[in-house]
């Protein structure tokens, strides 16, 4: 680069998901949220913040809305079933209003449990500014193998994914990726547009859904260039109160995986197949689904039993 040359402009649009429970009584979460805003302003002077309407109605965003810095943000208020659905609202807003943007960087705004890992913040800044790969996932570890996040992935996500999509499971591990459900996502808008317009959208477990849809089942390879940025270590609570949240997430994951399997594997009728041949293919498809579903129920039962024991329920 020449001595007086300007650095290349990053044509990315950051989307920050406002904490669903707000940060009214959580100073660490408030600090992290505004720190994230400042980092995102390094690539975009007016980052997007997706704000759930029910958070506003409960007055859990009162101090945020009154904050003088609010005026410097593009706030998108939306109704959503859960946090994951706010992702879709943010992505859709960018695709509809900023067609020239090359990348979308999604950041959760509710991290308040960085486990004394000072490098996390430097790594997150690098993640926000990256322009490599079609999809870059912000990966992290948890400090406790019995934390809620670890338990969900260990006894739910990994096992269920290996059952329904073994080749995808193996390839995710070869990236290697610790958190296939990560909320940190940096993606080309052209790839995102294809994933959410030409494929079924889900209101939950979007990252895992994308990974499955990015797999080419015929060529047995990724359709896009997928990489990760390791962010660091996040701590997480280990409490009996997390039992329901863990089970909810595992059941949502199982629902999505079984539906995607049926959608991808279902035989397609064409003129070359007689009705009898198509019926035979459909019988094979149905038999295979029943076998996988039986295994899936066993995985779910094991997960519930293990979680109860480890969380002390």
Residue pairs with C-beta under 8 A, 6 or more apart in sequence:
1 7
10 43
10 103
10 129
10 131
11 100
11 101
11 102
11 103
12 43
12 44
12 101
12 102
12 103
12 104
12 105
12 128
12 129
12 131
12 186
13 44
13 47
13 48
13 94
13 98
13 101
13 103
13 104
13 105
14 40
14 43
14 44
14 47
14 48
14 104
14 105
14 106
14 107
14 128
15 47
15 48
15 49
15 50
15 87
15 90
15 91
15 93
15 94
15 104
15 105
15 106
15 107
16 33
16 36
16 37
16 40
16 47
16 48
16 49
16 50
16 107
16 108
16 109
17 49
17 50
17 83
17 86
17 87
17 90
17 106
17 107
17 108
17 109
17 110
17 183
18 33
18 49
18 50
18 51
18 52
18 55
18 61
18 64
18 86
18 109
18 110
19 26
19 29
19 33
19 55
19 109
19 110
20 52
20 55
20 82
20 83
20 110
21 55
21 60
21 110
22 55
22 58
22 60
22 61
22 62
22 63
22 64
23 29
23 30
23 33
23 63
23 64
23 110
23 112
24 59
24 60
24 62
24 63
26 112
28 112
29 110
29 111
29 112
30 63
32 109
32 110
32 111
32 112
32 114
33 109
33 110
34 69
35 121
36 107
36 109
36 111
36 124
37 47
37 49
37 69
37 73
39 124
39 125
39 128
40 47
40 105
40 107
40 128
41 47
41 72
42 125
42 128
42 129
43 105
43 128
43 129
45 72
46 72
46 73
46 74
47 73
47 74
48 73
48 74
48 75
48 76
48 90
48 93
48 94
49 73
49 74
49 75
49 76
49 109
50 76
50 78
50 86
50 87
50 89
50 90
50 93
51 61
51 64
51 75
51 76
51 77
51 78
52 77
52 78
52 79
52 80
52 83
52 86
53 77
53 78
53 79
54 79
55 61
56 65
56 77
64 70
76 89
76 90
76 93
78 86
78 89
80 86
80 89
80 203
81 203
81 204
82 203
82 204
83 108
84 202
84 203
84 204
84 205
84 206
85 203
85 204
87 106
87 183
87 185
87 206
88 196
88 201
88 203
88 206
90 104
90 106
91 104
91 106
91 192
91 196
92 196
94 101
94 104
94 189
95 189
95 192
95 193
101 189
102 131
102 188
102 189
102 190
103 131
103 186
103 187
103 188
103 189
104 185
104 186
104 187
104 189
104 192
105 127
105 128
105 185
105 186
106 183
106 184
106 185
106 186
106 187
107 124
107 128
107 183
107 184
108 183
108 184
111 234
113 234
113 235
113 236
113 237
114 120
114 121
114 232
114 233
114 234
114 235
115 142
115 143
115 232
115 233
115 234
115 235
117 232
117 233
117 234
119 232
120 140
120 231
120 232
120 233
120 234
123 229
123 230
123 231
123 232
124 138
124 184
124 231
126 229
127 136
127 138
127 184
127 186
127 229
127 231
128 186
130 136
130 186
130 229
132 227
133 224
133 225
133 226
133 227
134 187
134 188
134 191
134 224
134 225
134 226
135 185
135 186
135 187
135 188
135 191
135 210
135 214
135 224
135 225
135 226
135 227
136 185
136 186
136 187
136 226
136 227
136 228
136 229
137 177
137 179
137 180
137 182
137 184
137 185
137 186
137 207
137 226
137 227
137 228
137 229
138 182
138 183
138 184
138 185
138 186
138 228
138 229
138 231
139 177
139 178
139 179
139 182
139 184
139 228
139 229
139 230
139 231
140 178
140 179
140 182
140 184
140 230
140 231
140 232
140 233
140 234
141 178
141 232
141 233
141 234
142 149
142 150
142 233
142 234
142 235
142 236
143 233
143 234
143 235
143 236
144 150
144 235
144 236
144 238
145 154
146 238
146 310
146 311
147 235
147 236
147 237
147 238
148 236
148 237
148 238
148 239
148 242
148 245
148 246
149 179
149 234
149 236
150 236
151 242
151 246
151 306
151 307
151 310
151 311
152 181
152 246
152 249
152 250
153 178
153 179
153 180
153 181
155 250
155 302
155 303
155 306
155 307
156 246
156 249
156 250
156 253
156 254
156 299
156 303
157 180
157 181
157 208
157 250
157 253
158 169
159 299
159 302
159 303
160 250
160 253
160 254
160 257
160 296
160 299
160 300
161 168
161 169
161 172
161 180
161 208
161 257
162 169
163 257
163 292
163 295
163 296
163 299
164 257
164 258
164 260
164 261
164 292
164 296
165 212
165 215
165 257
165 260
165 261
167 215
167 217
167 220
168 211
168 212
168 215
171 215
171 221
171 222
172 180
172 211
175 226
175 227
175 228
176 228
177 228
180 207
180 208
180 211
181 205
181 207
181 208
181 249
181 253
182 207
183 207
184 229
184 231
185 206
185 207
186 229
187 210
191 224
195 210
195 213
195 214
199 213
200 260
200 263
202 209
202 256
204 252
204 256
205 252
205 253
205 256
208 253
208 256
209 256
209 260
211 226
212 257
212 260
212 264
213 260
214 222
214 223
214 224
214 226
215 221
215 222
215 223
216 222
216 223
217 264
238 310
238 311
239 311
240 311
240 312
240 313
242 311
243 307
243 308
243 311
243 313
246 307
246 311
247 303
247 304
247 307
250 300
250 303
251 300
254 296
254 299
254 300
257 296
258 289
258 292
258 293
258 296
261 289
261 292
262 289
265 285
265 288
265 289
266 282
266 285
267 278
267 281
267 282
267 285
269 278
273 281
307 313
